[in-house]
Amino acid sequence: MNLSKLKFGSTIGIIGGGQLGKMMAQSAQQMGYKVIVLDPNSSCPCQYVANEFINAAYDDQIALDRLGALSDVITYEFENISANQLQALASKYNIPQGYQAIQLLQDRLTEKQTLQDSGSNIAPFLQLTDYDDLVKAVDSIGYPFIVKTRFGGYDGKG
């Protein structure tokens, strides 16, 4: 479902209540939508602007189901929600962007390989599994280079 098809006054559920979620919520409210936000941080930026706030962990299935039941459409503000939980939510509730992009983005190696396979121009990368791979990467790529975690890194972490 595309946002332009949501009826005036519909409710948008947002998973994640950080700065981006706050901007999304404020924009949605300016267009006449209600906003419910789920976030584990009781003092997150969205808590103060959402029409309703659910203070719960991102993996709290009961809270996610509550968000789904109260929302006409659900979105998320970041990529660290479990792709499996998002897939389960999408089977019951309206999540127009789906879970597939999150599934891809959560594995940095698969993300890079997919971009490379699509013909995108990306920086050189290698999979590193041990110290020997790191030494080979220095020889292959040279300096400078960045080492990132394959899973779980975001906002400068990992």
Order of alpha helices (4+ residues) and beta strands (2+ residues): beta-alpha-beta-beta-alpha-beta-alpha-alpha-alpha-alpha
